[in-house]
Amino acid sequence: MEAQYDLSELTGSGSLQVNVYVADAGDPVQNAAVSVTQRGVTEPALQLVTDSSGQTPVVDLAAPPLSYSLSPDNPRPYSEYDVYCNVEGYQPVKIEGVQILPDTQALQNITLRPSVVNRVQPRDIYIDPHTLYGIFPPKIPEDEVKPLPEGQGLVVLPNPVIPEYMVVHLGVPGDSGAQNVWIPFKDYIKNVASCEIYSTWPEQAIRANVLAILSFALNRVYTEWYRGRGYNFTITNSTAFDQAFTYGRNIYERISVVVDELFTTFVTRPGIRQPLFTQFCDGSRVQCPRWLSQWGSKTLSEEGYDALSILRYYYGSNVFLLQATRVSGVPASFPGSNLSVGDTGPAVRTIQEQLNAISDNYPLIPKTRVDGAFGEQTANAVRTFQSIFGLPPNGIVDFPTWYQISNIYVAVERLAEL
């Protein structure tokens, strides 16, 4: 990788729009003060104000030449800006390193949290270098078709589904100190694609890479890969294990449009139900002959390949596209039979963990020991939950109770993360 460009090389131009919302309600914030400062420049910041839709005007910003993002081993192809948002009554937010590519519009969403007494420091978000420019661990190879979760009585996942949220672990799987964040599924895919490819690439290359990113993520959802191993998240942001994801980063309009169109589509093969585990690499610094090459996909698109042809070039001529259905919450398979006193195992532990989290918001539900054993203590917590949420209070986790617990758990965890 060559040295970073000098500021005099910013001969291109990109654009940026900032969208400001209230975190707990999703409401747009009017008259939010937003400043945009180019890194390494002492000129006064660009001062912007949001309109009634919570949006700033679209502003043009200096960027490197377009050619930097069209082949590997060039200087950094994007310029970096810091964005600061301050609204009375809310905690300030500072986002460092917003990435501006030439000839494309960047979108930076900011969610505000109510200010905390005696807390004046801004909430800082640092955007990692793009994976095609920075140095990241290469993907550890895995089988492209995974064993399904134990037990054949699955109810919610007989076919691939689109979850409402992805629970992303901001670290390697075994890092218990890393934060879990709840991200709407489409927002997760847009974030990953903005981390993994350049929005300046031809549309068919963007579409092929988005489909690979979608299938990779949906394989993790369908096979319950991490939850089946005792973790409480869907996927990580480690490139050694999963896909790049930077919490709070900017995305790009061209990528956003493609994801909005394709987000229920995945890649698969004849004879399997699950989305293919579509691993990929950059194809320049890291070679992966049986996986999609990101730079190679760009070259193929310039040669006239469409997205499906690009995918077949790398994953084989028999791959095809299917649609998944959307579901609410974060799906986890119903164990196939009711849970009651005397039962043991991971499904019981899941219920115990979720009921304990729910009890933080609904204190009438008693805390229960998380030991994977369904005793009277757990049954009492289940009965109280059922009474509160209009279910027969029999202390048995049947199909309706399982999913009502799951849905309420999703809601309270989202509130806790905001």
C-alpha positions in Angstrom: 0.0 0.0 0.0 1.5 3.3 -1.0 1.8 6.4 1.2 -1.3 8.5 1.9 -2.0 11.3 -0.5 -1.0 14.9 0.1 -3.9 17.4 0.6 -3.0 19.0 -2.7 -4.1 15.8 -4.5 -7.7 16.3 -3.5 -8.7 17.1 -7.1 -12.0 15.2 -7.0 -15.3 16.0 -5.3 -17.8 14.0 -3.4 -20.9 15.0 -1.3 -22.3 14.5 2.2 -25.7 14.7 3.8 -26.2 14.3 7.6 -29.4 13.0 9.0 -30.1 13.6 12.7 -32.7 11.6 14.8 -33.7 11.0 18.4 -32.4 7.6 19.3 -35.4 6.3 21.3 -38.1 7.4 18.9 -36.5 7.7 15.5 -38.0 11.2 15.2 -36.1 13.7 13.0 -34.4 16.6 14.8 -35.0 20.1 13.3 -32.4 22.9 13.8 -29.7 20.6 14.9 -26.3 22.3 14.6 -23.8 20.2 12.6 -20.2 21.1 11.8 -18.0 19.4 9.2 -14.2 19.7 9.4 -11.7 18.3 7.0 -9.0 16.3 8.8 -5.6 18.0 8.5 -7.0 21.4 7.6 -7.1 24.4 9.8 -9.9 26.2 7.9 -13.1 27.0 9.9 -15.6 24.2 10.0 -18.5 24.1 7.6 -21.6 24.9 9.6 -24.9 23.2 8.7 -28.5 23.2 10.2 -31.0 20.4 9.8 -34.5 21.0 8.3 -37.8 19.6 9.5 -36.8 16.2 8.1 -33.7 16.2 10.3 -31.5 16.5 7.2 -28.7 19.0 6.4 -28.3 20.3 2.8 -26.2 18.1 0.6 -22.7 19.7 0.5 -19.8 19.1 -1.9 -16.5 18.2 -0.3 -13.0 17.7 -1.6 -12.0 14.1 -2.4 -9.1 12.3 -4.1 -9.2 11.6 -7.9 -11.7 8.9 -9.0 -8.9 6.7 -10.3 -7.6 6.0 -6.8 -10.7 3.9 -6.0 -10.7 2.0 -9.3 -7.6 -0.1 -8.8 -5.7 -1.6 -5.9 -2.4 -0.3 -4.4 -3.3 3.4 -4.9 -3.1 6.1 -2.3 -6.1 6.3 0.0 -9.1 6.9 -2.3 -11.3 8.8 0.1 -10.8 12.0 2.1 -11.8 12.1 5.8 -13.9 14.6 7.7 -15.0 14.9 11.3 -18.7 15.6 12.0 -19.9 17.2 15.2 -23.6 17.5 16.2 -24.8 19.5 19.2 -28.5 19.9 20.2 -29.7 21.4 23.5 -30.9 18.6 25.8 -29.0 15.9 24.1 -25.5 14.4 24.4 -23.2 15.8 21.7 -21.9 13.4 19.1 -18.6 13.5 17.3 -17.9 11.2 14.4 -14.2 11.0 13.4 -13.1 9.9 9.9 -16.3 10.2 7.8 -15.1 8.8 4.4 -15.8 10.9 1.3 -15.3 9.1 -2.1 -15.4 11.1 -5.3 -18.5 11.3 -7.5 -20.7 9.7 -4.9 -22.9 10.9 -2.0 -22.1 9.8 1.5 -24.9 9.6 4.1 -24.1 10.1 7.8 -26.9 9.2 10.3 -26.6 10.5 13.8 -28.8 9.3 16.7 -29.1 11.5 19.7 -29.4 10.4 23.3 -30.8 12.6 26.1 -28.0 14.4 27.9 -26.8 13.1 31.3 -26.3 15.4 34.3 -22.7 16.5 34.6 -21.7 14.8 31.4 -20.4 17.2 28.9 -18.0 15.1 26.8 -19.3 14.1 23.4 -20.2 10.6 22.4 -17.3 9.7 20.1 -17.6 7.4 17.1 -14.4 6.5 15.2 -14.7 5.1 11.7 -12.2 2.4 10.9 -10.2 2.5 7.7 -11.9 0.9 4.7 -11.0 -2.8 4.4 -9.7 -2.3 0.9 -7.2 0.3 2.2 -6.5 -0.6 5.8 -4.9 -3.8 7.2 -7.3 -6.4 8.6 -7.1 -10.1 9.4 -8.0 -12.4 6.5 -11.1 -14.6 6.8 -10.6 -17.9 8.4 -12.0 -20.5 5.9 -15.3 -22.3 6.7 -17.5 -24.8 4.9 -19.9 -23.0 2.6 -22.8 -25.3 3.7 -23.2 -25.6 7.5 -24.7 -28.2 9.7 -28.1 -27.2 10.9 -28.9 -26.6 14.6 -29.4 -29.8 16.6 -32.9 -31.2 16.7 -35.3 -31.6 13.7 -38.4 -30.0 15.3 -37.6 -26.5 14.3 -40.5 -24.2 13.7 -39.4 -20.7 13.0 -36.5 -21.5 10.7 -37.6 -24.2 8.3 -36.6 -21.7 5.6 -34.2 -18.7 5.5 -35.7 -15.6 7.0 -34.8 -11.9 7.1 -34.5 -10.9 10.8 -35.7 -7.5 12.0 -32.3 -6.9 13.8 -28.8 -8.3 13.7 -27.1 -8.5 17.0 -23.5 -7.6 16.2 -20.6 -8.4 18.5 -18.0 -5.7 18.3 -15.0 -8.0 18.6 -13.9 -11.6 18.1 -16.3 -14.2 19.3 -14.5 -15.0 22.6 -14.1 -11.4 23.7 -16.6 -11.3 26.5 -15.9 -7.6 27.1 -16.9 -6.5 23.6 -20.2 -4.7 23.2 -23.2 -6.2 21.4 -25.2 -3.7 19.3 -28.7 -4.2 17.8 -28.8 -3.0 14.2 -31.8 -3.1 11.8 -31.0 -5.8 9.2 -30.9 -3.5 6.1 -28.7 -0.9 8.0 -26.3 -3.7 8.9 -26.0 -4.8 5.2 -25.5 -1.1 4.1 -22.8 -0.6 6.8 -20.9 -3.8 5.8 -21.1 -3.0 2.1 -19.8 0.5 2.7 -16.9 -1.0 4.7 -16.1 -3.7 2.2 -16.3 -2.2 -1.3 -16.1 1.2 -2.9 -19.4 2.9 -4.1 -17.5 4.2 -7.1 -17.5 0.8 -8.7 -19.8 -0.3 -11.5 -23.3 -1.2 -10.4 -23.1 -4.9 -11.3 -20.0 -5.3 -9.1 -21.8 -3.5 -6.2 -24.8 -5.8 -6.7 -22.7 -9.0 -6.8 -20.9 -8.0 -3.6 -24.1 -7.0 -1.8 -25.6 -10.4 -2.6 -22.5 -12.1 -1.2 -22.7 -10.0 1.9 -26.4 -10.8 2.3 -25.9 -14.5 1.8 -23.0 -14.6 4.3 -25.1 -12.8 6.9 -28.3 -14.9 6.3 -26.3 -18.1 6.7 -25.3 -17.0 10.1 -28.9 -16.3 10.9 -30.3 -19.5 9.5 -27.8 -21.9 11.0 -27.8 -20.0 14.4 -24.1 -20.3 14.1 -23.1 -18.3 17.2 -26.2 -18.9 19.4 -25.7 -22.7 18.9 -22.3 -22.2 20.5 -23.6 -20.5 23.5 -23.1 -16.8 22.4 -25.8 -14.2 22.6 -25.2 -12.5 19.3 -25.9 -13.2 15.6 -22.5 -12.2 14.0 -19.2 -10.4 14.8 -17.5 -7.5 13.2 -14.2 -9.4 13.0 -13.0 -9.9 9.4 -11.2 -13.1 10.6 -14.6 -14.6 11.4 -17.2 -12.6 9.6 -17.6 -9.3 7.7 -16.4 -5.8 8.5 -18.8 -3.6 10.4 -18.1 -0.2 12.0 -20.7 1.0 14.4 -22.0 4.5 13.4 -20.1 4.9 10.2 -21.3 6.7 7.1 -22.8 4.7 4.2 -23.2 5.6 0.5 -26.3 6.4 -1.5 -25.5 4.1 -4.4 -25.0 1.2 -2.0 -28.1 2.1 0.0 -30.3 2.0 -3.2 -28.9 -1.5 -4.1 -29.5 -2.9 -0.6 -33.0 -1.6 -0.5 -33.8 -3.5 -3.7 -31.9 -6.8 -2.9 -32.1 -7.2 0.9 -34.4 -10.2 0.8 -32.3 -12.1 -1.8 -29.6 -14.7 -1.2 -27.4 -17.1 -3.0 -27.8 -20.8 -2.8 -27.3 -24.1 -4.6 -29.7 -26.9 -5.7 -30.4 -29.4 -2.9 -29.8 -27.1 0.1 -32.2 -24.8 1.9 -29.7 -22.5 3.5 -28.1 -19.4 2.1 -24.6 -20.2 0.8 -21.8 -19.1 3.1 -20.4 -16.8 0.5 -16.9 -16.0 1.7 -14.8 -13.4 -0.1 -11.5 -11.5 -0.1 -10.0 -8.4 -1.7 -8.3 -10.5 -4.4 -5.2 -8.2 -4.4 -3.4 -8.4 -1.1 -5.2 -11.7 -0.2 -5.9 -14.4 -2.8 -8.9 -16.8 -2.4 -9.4 -18.9 -5.6 -12.7 -20.5 -4.6 -14.2 -17.3 -3.1 -15.4 -14.0 -4.6 -12.6 -11.6 -5.3 -13.8 -8.0 -4.6 -11.4 -6.4 -7.0 -11.9 -9.2 -9.5 -15.7 -8.6 -9.4 -15.1 -5.0 -10.4 -13.0 -6.2 -13.4 -15.6 -8.7 -14.5 -18.4 -6.1 -14.3 -16.3 -3.9 -16.6 -16.1 -6.8 -19.0 -19.9 -7.0 -19.2 -20.7 -9.6 -16.5 -23.9 -9.1 -14.6 -24.2 -9.7 -10.9 -25.4 -13.3 -11.1 -22.7 -14.1 -13.7 -20.0 -12.7 -11.4 -21.3 -14.9 -8.6 -21.3 -17.9 -10.8 -17.8 -17.2 -12.0 -16.6 -17.5 -8.4 -19.0 -19.9 -6.6 -19.9 -22.2 -9.5 -22.3 -22.3 -12.4 -25.1 -23.9 -10.4 -25.6 -21.1 -7.8 -28.9 -19.2 -8.1 -30.9 -16.6 -6.2 -33.8 -17.1 -3.9 -36.0 -14.8 -1.7 -36.3 -15.0 2.1 -39.3 -13.9 4.1 -39.2 -11.2 6.7 -39.8 -11.9 10.4 -39.9 -9.7 13.5 -37.3 -9.7 16.2 -34.2 -11.8 16.2 -35.3 -15.4 15.2 -34.2 -18.3 17.3 -35.6 -21.8 16.6 -38.4 -23.0 18.9 -37.0 -26.2 20.3 -39.9 -28.3 18.8 -41.5 -29.2 22.0 -42.8 -27.3 25.1 -40.4 -26.5 27.9 -41.6 -27.2 31.5 -40.4 -28.2 34.9 -37.7 -30.9 34.7 -36.4 -29.9 31.2 -32.7 -28.9 30.8 -30.5 -27.6 28.0 -29.6 -24.6 25.9 -33.2 -23.7 25.1 -34.0 -23.4 28.9 -30.9 -21.2 29.4 -32.1 -18.9 26.5 -35.5 -18.5 28.2 -33.9 -17.8 31.6 -31.5 -15.2 30.1 -34.3 -13.4 28.2 -36.7 -13.4 31.2 -34.0 -11.9 33.4 -33.3 -9.1 30.8 -37.1 -8.5 30.5 -37.4 -8.3 34.3 -35.2 -5.1 34.3 -38.2 -3.3 32.6 -41.0 -5.5 34.2 -39.9 -5.9 37.8 -42.9 -8.1 38.7 -41.1 -10.9 36.8 -38.8 -12.5 39.4 -35.2 -13.1 38.5 -34.2 -16.7 37.9 -31.0 -18.6 38.1 -29.4 -19.1 34.6 -28.4 -22.7 34.8 -30.2 -24.4 31.9 -32.5 -26.3 34.4 -36.2 -25.6 34.3 -37.2 -25.6 38.0 -40.0 -24.0 39.9 -38.2 -20.7 40.0 -38.2 -20.5 36.2 -41.8 -21.7 36.0 -42.8 -18.9 38.3 -41.0 -16.3 36.1 -42.8 -17.8 33.1 -46.2 -17.6 34.7 -45.7 -14.0 35.7 -44.6 -13.1 32.2 -47.6 -14.9 30.7 -50.0 -13.0 33.1 -48.5 -9.6 32.1 -48.7 -10.3 28.4 -52.1 -12.0 28.1 -51.1 -15.6 27.8 -52.5 -18.5 29.8 -50.4 -18.5 33.0 -49.5 -22.2 33.1 -45.7 -21.8 33.5 -45.1 -23.8 30.3 -43.0 -22.3 27.5 -45.1 -23.3 24.5 -44.8 -21.9 20.9 -46.7 -18.6 21.6 -44.9 -18.0 24.9 -41.5 -18.7 23.3 -42.0 -16.0 20.6 -43.7 -13.5 22.9 -40.7 -13.8 25.2 -38.4 -13.4 22.2 -40.3 -10.3 20.9 -40.3 -8.5 24.3 -36.7 -9.4 24.8 -35.8 -7.7 21.5 -37.7 -4.6 22.5 -36.1 -4.2 25.9 -32.6 -4.9 24.6 -33.0 -2.3 21.9 -34.0 0.3 24.6 -31.0 -0.7 26.7 -28.6 -0.3 23.7 -29.9 3.1 22.7 
